[in-house]
Amino acid sequence: MHSTITSKGQITLPAALRKNLQLKQGDIVNFVPLPDGNYRLEANRKIPITALRGIFAVSGPILSVEQMKDAIMEAVNEDYHRSIQP
């Protein structure tokens, strides 16, 4: 498989490679330098954080940040008291 560099320094990735890497228009690829002087082409799989919304099921009540801090402090205090008991 090969590509030719244009006068503007651009290359076209062969269709088979794009399909194998599941690349589509607008996707980003990384050229990663290797110790032997070659490069590895990687698909950039970064996704926006908003794409993660709803991937975890919520069990129990939804807590505010203040409630979470209180629960953590309570657990730390309980752990501390257990550790100092003879």
N, C-alpha and C positions, 0 to 999 in steps of 0.2 A: 504494500500500500504506500502511496506517495502523494505529495502535494507540491505544487509549484508556487514560489513566492512571486507576488505581483510587484510592479514598480513602486507601489505604495507600501510594500512590506507586509501585505496581507496574504493569508493562505486560506484555501477552502478545504475543510475537513471532508474526506470521502464519506459518502452516504452510509456505507457499512459501519464506519467508525462512529459517526453521529448516532446511528441506530443502536450500536453496541453500548455506547455511553449514555444513551437516552437523552441526547442533547436536542434542544429545539432553539429556534431563533430567539436571540436575546440572552441565552444562557452564557455563563462565564466559564472559561477553562483556565487552569493554572498550569504553568510550565515549571516543574520542580527540578532544580539542579541536583544531579547525582554526583557522588564522589569521583566517578570515573570520567567526568566531563560531559556526559550525556544528560539529556533531560527526560523527565517523565511527564506525560500529559495527563492531567486529572480533571474530571468534571468537578466544578465547584458546587458542592451540595449544601451551601448555606441557604437557610430558609428564613423568612421573616418570623420574628417571635409571635406575631399575630396568627400565623398558621398553626401554632400549637394549641390555640384556644380550644378547650373542650375535649382534649385527648385523654384526660384522666377523669374517671368517674368520681363524683363527690359523694362521700358517705358521711352522714352526720351533719350537724349544723355548720353553716359557714361562719367563721369567726372573724372579728375585726383584728387589726394589727395589735391593738391594745389588749384584747382578750388573749391573743397568742403569746404576747409578752408576759402577761400574768400567769398563764399556764406553764410557761417555761420557767419562770421564777419559782413557782410553787414546786415544780419537779426538782429544781436545783436545791431548794431548801430541804425537801424531803430526803434527797440523796445525801446532803450534808449531815442532817440529823442522824440518819442511819449509820453514817461512817464514824461518828464520834461516840456512838453508844458502845459500852463495853461488851 
